[in-house]
Amino acid sequence: MATADLGRVLTAMITPFNEDGSLDLPGAVELASWLTREGWNDGLVVNGTTGESATTSDAEKNALVEAVAEGVGGSAKVIAGVGSGDTKHSIELAKAAEAAGADGLLLVTPYYLRPSQEGVLRHFEAVADSTSLPVMLYDIPKRTGTAIEPTTLQAAAKHDRIVAVKDAKGNLESSAWVMRDTSLVYYSGEDALNLPLLSIGARGFVSVIGHVAADLLREMLEAFEAGDPARALELHRRLLPVARGIFRAPGAASAKAALAARGLPAGPMRAPLVDLTDRERRTLAEDLAMAELSPAVVG
């Protein structure tokens, strides 16, 4: 398949910050190496929602892509988020990401302005035209305010470099039709629906719970493809409290708390996002423990 080299199990990586709020590039490299160790992730998405991309400068975004790409040294794919509400800005981010060593681009629907479907399509095509990298579209209307309609995805699929979709729409019927009618490769972008999306044809995951459970995600994927749906379902149900726990608060804050609990680089959130409270941390630990993934035992 066209996107086989983008991987199957990918984590939307947090962006580590120092205690003073500055970008922690050595920490990002350390974390990327930890996340892509054997049996875990075979790709990382940086500068996405979980990476707090709304709060980082273009220079920080470029530095992060370059550091992570150099840090993993080709052992894992690095997909750079280049979404914005401005086509010109997204093109600039895309070109910079390619120059910094990204292997692919994640392109979210333009947000806030709520463009027409024709505007959405033109945005996608313009960014895809601007580099030689494969593009994964990100369909998450609950954040952007605009869904990518099936007809728009069908039209986008005709572009040689638009090859995949990160699906967080929560509409399995719509996704099933697009997978039926196009060659777009689907990745689940909603951890509670990872197995249902596999069942209708998704290829893998762009996950947040992959920060703490990428090995179990991989095992679930392999069980499903080996024709062992009972084992895949068992793992899916085991991971449900992890998905619930990570997303009780903004996923980036929860992922950072879970990573910090085991001494991995994370650091504080940038405003307007805030760190978990002590109570929220305890609840997260309880959710992880339900899946035998308490901070004391994970990793």
BALOBA-1460 file (C-alpha; in Angstrom, 3 decimals):
// residues 299
<rec num="1" residu="m" x="0.000" y="0.000" z="0.000"/>
<rec num="2" residu="a" x="1.117" y="3.558" z="-0.674"/>
<rec num="3" residu="t" x="1.462" y="4.458" z="2.993"/>
<rec num="4" residu="a" x="2.989" y="1.252" z="4.307"/>
<rec num="5" residu="d" x="6.115" y="3.231" z="5.117"/>
<rec num="6" residu="l" x="4.186" y="5.579" z="7.432"/>
<rec num="7" residu="g" x="3.801" y="2.737" z="9.905"/>
<rec num="8" residu="r" x="0.900" y="1.101" z="11.667"/>
<rec num="9" residu="v" x="1.193" y="2.126" z="15.316"/>
<rec num="10" residu="l" x="1.929" y="5.828" z="15.677"/>
<rec num="11" residu="t" x="1.711" y="8.060" z="18.715"/>
<rec num="12" residu="a" x="0.765" y="11.727" z="18.575"/>
<rec num="13" residu="m" x="3.695" y="12.807" z="20.744"/>
<rec num="14" residu="i" x="3.584" y="15.448" z="23.451"/>
<rec num="15" residu="t" x="6.057" y="18.309" z="23.252"/>
<rec num="16" residu="p" x="8.348" y="18.328" z="26.321"/>
<rec num="17" residu="f" x="8.984" y="21.703" z="27.921"/>
<rec num="18" residu="n" x="11.451" y="22.764" z="30.570"/>
<rec num="19" residu="e" x="10.151" y="24.058" z="33.884"/>
<rec num="20" residu="d" x="10.571" y="27.627" z="32.623"/>
<rec num="21" residu="g" x="8.285" y="26.818" z="29.694"/>
<rec num="22" residu="s" x="10.981" y="26.665" z="27.025"/>
<rec num="23" residu="l" x="11.228" y="23.857" z="24.496"/>
<rec num="24" residu="d" x="13.103" y="20.800" z="25.818"/>
<rec num="25" residu="l" x="14.758" y="19.402" z="22.693"/>
<rec num="26" residu="p" x="17.024" y="16.869" z="24.477"/>
<rec num="27" residu="g" x="13.925" y="15.666" z="26.312"/>
<rec num="28" residu="a" x="12.050" y="15.324" z="23.037"/>
<rec num="29" residu="v" x="14.822" y="13.163" z="21.607"/>
<rec num="30" residu="e" x="14.898" y="11.006" z="24.744"/>
<rec num="31" residu="l" x="11.146" y="10.581" z="24.704"/>
<rec num="32" residu="a" x="11.055" y="9.808" z="20.979"/>
<rec num="33" residu="s" x="13.659" y="7.092" z="21.472"/>
<rec num="34" residu="w" x="11.686" y="5.615" z="24.376"/>
<rec num="35" residu="l" x="8.426" y="5.635" z="22.419"/>
<rec num="36" residu="t" x="9.978" y="3.944" z="19.389"/>
<rec num="37" residu="r" x="11.828" y="1.196" z="21.231"/>
<rec num="38" residu="e" x="11.333" y="-2.353" z="19.985"/>
<rec num="39" residu="g" x="7.730" y="-3.488" z="20.002"/>
<rec num="40" residu="w" x="6.298" y="-0.013" z="20.510"/>
<rec num="41" residu="n" x="5.637" y="2.756" z="17.992"/>
<rec num="42" residu="d" x="6.928" y="2.646" z="14.441"/>
<rec num="43" residu="g" x="6.075" y="6.292" z="13.872"/>
<rec num="44" residu="l" x="5.505" y="9.549" z="15.729"/>
<rec num="45" residu="v" x="3.360" y="12.560" z="14.944"/>
<rec num="46" residu="v" x="4.909" y="15.786" z="16.215"/>
<rec num="47" residu="n" x="3.390" y="19.268" z="16.283"/>
<rec num="48" residu="g" x="-0.131" y="17.945" z="16.496"/>
<rec num="49" residu="t" x="-2.887" y="18.727" z="18.969"/>
<rec num="50" residu="t" x="-1.268" y="16.585" z="21.655"/>
<rec num="51" residu="g" x="2.002" y="18.349" z="20.909"/>
<rec num="52" residu="e" x="0.366" y="21.661" z="21.889"/>
<rec num="53" residu="s" x="1.014" y="23.011" z="18.403"/>
<rec num="54" residu="a" x="-1.345" y="25.917" z="18.977"/>
<rec num="55" residu="t" x="1.130" y="27.283" z="21.537"/>
<rec num="56" residu="t" x="4.464" y="26.686" z="19.799"/>
<rec num="57" residu="s" x="6.171" y="29.057" z="17.390"/>
<rec num="58" residu="d" x="7.104" y="28.113" z="13.830"/>
<rec num="59" residu="a" x="10.761" y="28.097" z="14.853"/>
<rec num="60" residu="e" x="10.006" y="25.710" z="17.715"/>
<rec num="61" residu="k" x="8.005" y="23.460" z="15.420"/>
<rec num="62" residu="n" x="10.892" y="23.254" z="12.947"/>
<rec num="63" residu="a" x="13.428" y="22.599" z="15.686"/>
<rec num="64" residu="l" x="11.277" y="19.815" z="17.107"/>
<rec num="65" residu="v" x="10.890" y="18.050" z="13.755"/>
<rec num="66" residu="e" x="14.615" y="18.256" z="13.106"/>
<rec num="67" residu="a" x="15.577" y="17.016" z="16.592"/>
<rec num="68" residu="v" x="13.141" y="14.102" z="16.600"/>
<rec num="69" residu="a" x="14.008" y="13.061" z="13.032"/>
<rec num="70" residu="e" x="17.710" y="13.070" z="13.858"/>
<rec num="71" residu="g" x="17.070" y="11.365" z="17.188"/>
<rec num="72" residu="v" x="15.199" y="8.370" z="15.805"/>
<rec num="73" residu="g" x="17.720" y="8.126" z="12.971"/>
<rec num="74" residu="g" x="15.404" y="6.542" z="10.456"/>
<rec num="75" residu="s" x="14.270" y="3.785" z="12.836"/>
<rec num="76" residu="a" x="10.781" y="5.315" z="12.940"/>
<rec num="77" residu="k" x="8.801" y="7.673" z="10.755"/>
<rec num="78" residu="v" x="8.254" y="11.275" z="11.769"/>
<rec num="79" residu="i" x="5.000" y="12.857" z="10.652"/>
<rec num="80" residu="a" x="4.800" y="16.626" z="11.112"/>
<rec num="81" residu="g" x="1.580" y="18.424" z="11.863"/>
<rec num="82" residu="v" x="1.296" y="21.434" z="9.568"/>
<rec num="83" residu="g" x="-2.316" y="22.411" z="10.069"/>
<rec num="84" residu="s" x="-3.544" y="25.968" z="10.533"/>
<rec num="85" residu="g" x="-6.518" y="28.079" z="9.618"/>
<rec num="86" residu="d" x="-4.487" y="29.768" z="6.862"/>
<rec num="87" residu="t" x="-3.470" y="27.977" z="3.666"/>
<rec num="88" residu="k" x="-0.388" y="30.142" z="3.133"/>
<rec num="89" residu="h" x="0.818" y="29.446" z="6.653"/>
<rec num="90" residu="s" x="0.233" y="25.700" z="6.289"/>
<rec num="91" residu="i" x="2.287" y="25.705" z="3.080"/>
<rec num="92" residu="e" x="5.126" y="27.461" z="4.898"/>
<rec num="93" residu="l" x="4.957" y="24.900" z="7.717"/>
<rec num="94" residu="a" x="4.890" y="22.031" z="5.217"/>
<rec num="95" residu="k" x="7.966" y="23.233" z="3.372"/>
<rec num="96" residu="a" x="9.840" y="23.806" z="6.610"/>
<rec num="97" residu="a" x="8.900" y="20.341" z="7.899"/>
<rec num="98" residu="e" x="10.193" y="18.707" z="4.732"/>
<rec num="99" residu="a" x="13.462" y="20.631" z="5.022"/>
<rec num="100" residu="a" x="13.747" y="19.580" z="8.681"/>
<rec num="101" residu="g" x="13.544" y="15.883" z="7.814"/>
<rec num="102" residu="a" x="9.885" y="14.904" z="8.206"/>
<rec num="103" residu="d" x="8.725" y="11.727" z="6.466"/>
<rec num="104" residu="g" x="5.133" y="12.871" z="6.052"/>
<rec num="105" residu="l" x="2.637" y="15.589" z="6.887"/>
<rec num="106" residu="l" x="-0.509" y="15.607" z="9.013"/>
<rec num="107" residu="l" x="-2.948" y="18.205" z="7.705"/>
<rec num="108" residu="v" x="-5.999" y="19.060" z="9.777"/>
<rec num="109" residu="t" x="-9.083" y="20.689" z="8.318"/>
<rec num="110" residu="p" x="-8.748" y="24.484" z="8.401"/>
<rec num="111" residu="y" x="-10.308" y="25.581" z="11.658"/>
<rec num="112" residu="y" x="-12.379" y="28.452" z="13.040"/>
<rec num="113" residu="l" x="-13.199" y="29.999" z="9.643"/>
<rec num="114" residu="r" x="-15.379" y="26.998" z="8.694"/>
<rec num="115" residu="p" x="-14.691" y="27.098" z="4.931"/>
<rec num="116" residu="s" x="-16.910" y="25.435" z="2.368"/>
<rec num="117" residu="q" x="-16.043" y="21.949" z="1.184"/>
<rec num="118" residu="e" x="-14.575" y="23.477" z="-1.979"/>
<rec num="119" residu="g" x="-12.358" y="25.648" z="0.206"/>
<rec num="120" residu="v" x="-11.335" y="22.646" z="2.293"/>
<rec num="121" residu="l" x="-10.387" y="20.701" z="-0.827"/>
<rec num="122" residu="r" x="-8.389" y="23.575" z="-2.306"/>
<rec num="123" residu="h" x="-6.550" y="23.964" z="1.001"/>
<rec num="124" residu="f" x="-5.590" y="20.288" z="1.053"/>
<rec num="125" residu="e" x="-4.486" y="20.283" z="-2.568"/>
<rec num="126" residu="a" x="-2.426" y="23.456" z="-2.210"/>
<rec num="127" residu="v" x="-0.500" y="22.097" z="0.753"/>
<rec num="128" residu="a" x="-0.017" y="18.714" z="-0.919"/>
<rec num="129" residu="d" x="1.320" y="20.504" z="-4.010"/>
<rec num="130" residu="s" x="3.914" y="22.365" z="-1.942"/>
<rec num="131" residu="t" x="6.178" y="19.428" z="-1.007"/>
<rec num="132" residu="s" x="7.062" y="15.925" z="-2.120"/>
<rec num="133" residu="l" x="5.893" y="14.347" z="1.161"/>
<rec num="134" residu="p" x="2.873" y="12.077" z="1.615"/>
<rec num="135" residu="v" x="-0.062" y="13.774" z="3.328"/>
<rec num="136" residu="m" x="-2.396" y="12.352" z="5.965"/>
<rec num="137" residu="l" x="-5.597" y="14.368" z="6.312"/>
<rec num="138" residu="y" x="-6.994" y="14.821" z="9.812"/>
<rec num="139" residu="d" x="-10.771" y="14.720" z="10.121"/>
<rec num="140" residu="i" x="-11.830" y="15.942" z="13.573"/>
<rec num="141" residu="p" x="-14.909" y="18.164" z="13.241"/>
<rec num="142" residu="k" x="-15.519" y="18.431" z="16.985"/>
<rec num="143" residu="r" x="-12.342" y="20.546" z="17.165"/>
<rec num="144" residu="t" x="-12.254" y="22.267" z="13.782"/>
<rec num="145" residu="g" x="-15.959" y="22.965" z="13.349"/>
<rec num="146" residu="t" x="-15.914" y="21.473" z="9.839"/>
<rec num="147" residu="a" x="-16.163" y="17.819" z="8.856"/>
<rec num="148" residu="i" x="-14.487" y="16.555" z="5.703"/>
<rec num="149" residu="e" x="-17.420" y="15.249" z="3.707"/>
<rec num="150" residu="p" x="-17.058" y="11.887" z="1.921"/>
<rec num="151" residu="t" x="-17.239" y="13.572" z="-1.481"/>
<rec num="152" residu="t" x="-14.384" y="15.898" z="-0.486"/>
<rec num="153" residu="l" x="-12.282" y="12.947" z="0.657"/>
<rec num="154" residu="q" x="-13.035" y="11.169" z="-2.609"/>
<rec num="155" residu="a" x="-11.857" y="14.213" z="-4.551"/>
<rec num="156" residu="a" x="-8.759" y="14.645" z="-2.365"/>
<rec num="157" residu="a" x="-7.851" y="11.002" z="-2.915"/>
<rec num="158" residu="k" x="-7.173" y="11.772" z="-6.567"/>
<rec num="159" residu="h" x="-4.099" y="13.770" z="-5.531"/>
<rec num="160" residu="d" x="-0.988" y="11.609" z="-5.740"/>
<rec num="161" residu="r" x="0.366" y="12.718" z="-2.355"/>
<rec num="162" residu="i" x="-2.849" y="12.700" z="-0.329"/>
<rec num="163" residu="v" x="-2.716" y="9.118" z="0.795"/>
<rec num="164" residu="a" x="-4.173" y="8.703" z="4.279"/>
<rec num="165" residu="v" x="-6.714" y="9.899" z="6.826"/>
<rec num="166" residu="k" x="-6.495" y="10.222" z="10.591"/>
<rec num="167" residu="d" x="-10.133" y="9.624" z="11.440"/>
<rec num="168" residu="a" x="-11.548" y="11.201" z="14.597"/>
<rec num="169" residu="k" x="-14.992" y="11.908" z="13.167"/>
<rec num="170" residu="g" x="-16.726" y="9.176" z="15.131"/>
<rec num="171" residu="n" x="-18.908" y="8.222" z="12.155"/>
<rec num="172" residu="l" x="-18.085" y="4.649" z="11.212"/>
<rec num="173" residu="e" x="-20.580" y="4.535" z="8.357"/>
<rec num="174" residu="s" x="-19.100" y="7.607" z="6.692"/>
<rec num="175" residu="s" x="-15.573" y="6.244" z="7.107"/>
<rec num="176" residu="a" x="-16.575" y="2.841" z="5.751"/>
<rec num="177" residu="w" x="-17.922" y="4.424" z="2.574"/>
<rec num="178" residu="v" x="-14.741" y="6.402" z="1.972"/>
<rec num="179" residu="m" x="-12.605" y="3.296" z="2.517"/>
<rec num="180" residu="r" x="-14.865" y="1.432" z="0.108"/>
<rec num="181" residu="d" x="-14.680" y="4.067" z="-2.606"/>
<rec num="182" residu="t" x="-11.071" y="5.316" z="-2.384"/>
<rec num="183" residu="s" x="-7.547" y="4.064" z="-1.807"/>
<rec num="184" residu="l" x="-7.073" y="6.354" z="1.207"/>
<rec num="185" residu="v" x="-5.505" y="4.494" z="4.108"/>
<rec num="186" residu="y" x="-7.298" y="5.081" z="7.389"/>
<rec num="187" residu="y" x="-5.761" y="5.470" z="10.832"/>
<rec num="188" residu="s" x="-7.902" y="5.592" z="13.923"/>
<rec num="189" residu="g" x="-7.541" y="8.949" z="15.615"/>
<rec num="190" residu="e" x="-9.926" y="8.152" z="18.450"/>
<rec num="191" residu="d" x="-8.540" y="5.606" z="20.889"/>
<rec num="192" residu="a" x="-11.898" y="4.344" z="22.132"/>
<rec num="193" residu="l" x="-12.734" y="3.362" z="18.527"/>
<rec num="194" residu="n" x="-9.428" y="1.734" z="17.563"/>
<rec num="195" residu="l" x="-10.794" y="-1.788" z="17.168"/>
<rec num="196" residu="p" x="-14.102" y="-0.764" z="15.531"/>
<rec num="197" residu="l" x="-12.150" y="1.188" z="12.913"/>
<rec num="198" residu="l" x="-9.867" y="-1.793" z="12.283"/>
<rec num="199" residu="s" x="-12.966" y="-3.907" z="11.738"/>
<rec num="200" residu="i" x="-14.109" y="-1.723" z="8.821"/>
<rec num="201" residu="g" x="-10.721" y="-1.449" z="7.176"/>
<rec num="202" residu="a" x="-8.428" y="0.948" z="9.051"/>
<rec num="203" residu="r" x="-4.737" y="0.178" z="8.782"/>
<rec num="204" residu="g" x="-3.498" y="1.396" z="12.141"/>
<rec num="205" residu="f" x="-3.615" y="4.103" z="14.779"/>
<rec num="206" residu="v" x="-2.473" y="7.641" z="15.465"/>
<rec num="207" residu="s" x="-2.889" y="7.341" z="19.195"/>
<rec num="208" residu="v" x="-2.525" y="9.315" z="22.402"/>
<rec num="209" residu="i" x="-2.649" y="6.265" z="24.678"/>
<rec num="210" residu="g" x="0.354" y="5.052" z="22.687"/>
<rec num="211" residu="h" x="2.417" y="7.083" z="25.162"/>
<rec num="212" residu="v" x="1.724" y="4.372" z="27.735"/>
<rec num="213" residu="a" x="0.378" y="1.360" z="25.832"/>
<rec num="214" residu="a" x="1.761" y="1.203" z="22.290"/>
<rec num="215" residu="d" x="2.847" y="-2.390" z="22.875"/>
<rec num="216" residu="l" x="-0.736" y="-3.398" z="23.667"/>
<rec num="217" residu="l" x="-2.029" y="-1.505" z="20.645"/>
<rec num="218" residu="r" x="0.397" y="-3.432" z="18.477"/>
<rec num="219" residu="e" x="-0.651" y="-6.718" z="20.068"/>
<rec num="220" residu="m" x="-4.307" y="-5.889" z="19.418"/>
<rec num="221" residu="l" x="-3.565" y="-5.049" z="15.793"/>
<rec num="222" residu="e" x="-1.604" y="-8.250" z="15.288"/>
<rec num="223" residu="a" x="-4.302" y="-10.371" z="16.955"/>
<rec num="224" residu="f" x="-6.970" y="-8.855" z="14.735"/>
<rec num="225" residu="e" x="-4.970" y="-9.465" z="11.575"/>
<rec num="226" residu="a" x="-4.072" y="-13.005" z="12.661"/>
<rec num="227" residu="g" x="-7.758" y="-13.878" z="12.784"/>
<rec num="228" residu="d" x="-8.065" y="-13.877" z="16.567"/>
<rec num="229" residu="p" x="-10.925" y="-11.432" z="17.174"/>
<rec num="230" residu="a" x="-11.480" y="-12.702" z="20.703"/>
<rec num="231" residu="r" x="-7.969" y="-11.697" z="21.753"/>
<rec num="232" residu="a" x="-8.251" y="-8.378" z="19.922"/>
<rec num="233" residu="l" x="-11.532" y="-7.674" z="21.724"/>
<rec num="234" residu="e" x="-9.987" y="-8.610" z="25.065"/>
<rec num="235" residu="l" x="-7.190" y="-6.095" z="24.515"/>
<rec num="236" residu="h" x="-9.589" y="-3.432" z="23.269"/>
<rec num="237" residu="r" x="-11.677" y="-3.774" z="26.410"/>
<rec num="238" residu="r" x="-8.569" y="-3.709" z="28.576"/>
<rec num="239" residu="l" x="-7.530" y="-0.433" z="26.972"/>
<rec num="240" residu="l" x="-10.907" y="1.315" z="27.276"/>
<rec num="241" residu="p" x="-10.197" y="2.691" z="30.784"/>
<rec num="242" residu="v" x="-6.853" y="3.979" z="29.501"/>
<rec num="243" residu="a" x="-8.611" y="5.944" z="26.760"/>
<rec num="244" residu="r" x="-11.160" y="7.204" z="29.257"/>
<rec num="245" residu="g" x="-8.470" y="8.196" z="31.714"/>
<rec num="246" residu="i" x="-6.255" y="9.990" z="29.222"/>
<rec num="247" residu="f" x="-9.154" y="12.032" z="27.868"/>
<rec num="248" residu="r" x="-10.905" y="13.013" z="31.093"/>
<rec num="249" residu="a" x="-8.718" y="16.117" z="30.816"/>
<rec num="250" residu="p" x="-6.987" y="17.374" z="27.658"/>
<rec num="251" residu="g" x="-4.995" y="14.413" z="26.368"/>
<rec num="252" residu="a" x="-1.691" y="16.266" z="26.345"/>
<rec num="253" residu="a" x="-1.974" y="17.089" z="30.054"/>
<rec num="254" residu="s" x="-2.830" y="13.508" z="30.958"/>
<rec num="255" residu="a" x="-0.084" y="12.041" z="28.793"/>
<rec num="256" residu="k" x="2.453" y="14.421" z="30.313"/>
<rec num="257" residu="a" x="1.348" y="13.453" z="33.825"/>
<rec num="258" residu="a" x="1.661" y="9.740" z="33.037"/>
<rec num="259" residu="l" x="5.109" y="10.197" z="31.496"/>
<rec num="260" residu="a" x="6.383" y="12.396" z="34.301"/>
<rec num="261" residu="a" x="5.227" y="9.820" z="36.848"/>
<rec num="262" residu="r" x="7.795" y="7.413" z="35.486"/>
<rec num="263" residu="g" x="10.561" y="9.978" z="35.134"/>
<rec num="264" residu="l" x="10.297" y="10.634" z="31.408"/>
<rec num="265" residu="p" x="10.583" y="14.092" z="29.810"/>
<rec num="266" residu="a" x="7.300" y="15.957" z="29.798"/>
<rec num="267" residu="g" x="7.335" y="19.233" z="31.663"/>
<rec num="268" residu="p" x="4.505" y="21.699" z="32.180"/>
<rec num="269" residu="m" x="1.654" y="22.631" z="29.879"/>
<rec num="270" residu="r" x="1.568" y="25.950" z="28.081"/>
<rec num="271" residu="a" x="-1.315" y="28.318" z="28.705"/>
<rec num="272" residu="p" x="-4.185" y="28.217" z="28.220"/>
<rec num="273" residu="l" x="-3.825" y="24.487" z="28.977"/>
<rec num="274" residu="v" x="-2.910" y="23.632" z="32.553"/>
<rec num="275" residu="d" x="-1.337" y="20.695" z="34.347"/>
<rec num="276" residu="l" x="-3.515" y="18.079" z="36.012"/>
<rec num="277" residu="t" x="-4.551" y="18.725" z="39.568"/>
<rec num="278" residu="d" x="-3.552" y="16.239" z="42.266"/>
<rec num="279" residu="r" x="-7.064" y="14.850" z="42.191"/>
<rec num="280" residu="e" x="-6.959" y="14.418" z="38.420"/>
<rec num="281" residu="r" x="-3.609" y="12.656" z="38.710"/>
<rec num="282" residu="r" x="-5.032" y="10.198" z="41.220"/>
<rec num="283" residu="t" x="-8.015" y="9.501" z="38.970"/>
<rec num="284" residu="l" x="-5.711" y="8.943" z="35.998"/>
<rec num="285" residu="a" x="-3.611" y="6.505" z="38.019"/>
<rec num="286" residu="e" x="-6.783" y="4.613" z="38.942"/>
<rec num="287" residu="d" x="-7.844" y="4.424" z="35.284"/>
<rec num="288" residu="l" x="-4.417" y="3.166" z="34.229"/>
<rec num="289" residu="a" x="-4.397" y="0.626" z="37.037"/>
<rec num="290" residu="m" x="-7.657" y="-0.848" z="35.711"/>
<rec num="291" residu="a" x="-5.641" y="-1.866" z="32.648"/>
<rec num="292" residu="e" x="-2.644" y="-2.929" z="34.768"/>
<rec num="293" residu="l" x="-0.856" y="0.157" z="33.487"/>
<rec num="294" residu="s" x="-0.237" y="2.117" z="36.662"/>
<rec num="295" residu="p" x="2.753" y="4.504" z="36.420"/>
<rec num="296" residu="a" x="4.694" y="2.169" z="38.686"/>
<rec num="297" residu="v" x="4.584" y="-0.697" z="36.185"/>
<rec num="298" residu="v" x="4.331" y="0.860" z="32.736"/>
<rec num="299" residu="g" x="7.455" y="0.665" z="30.592"/>
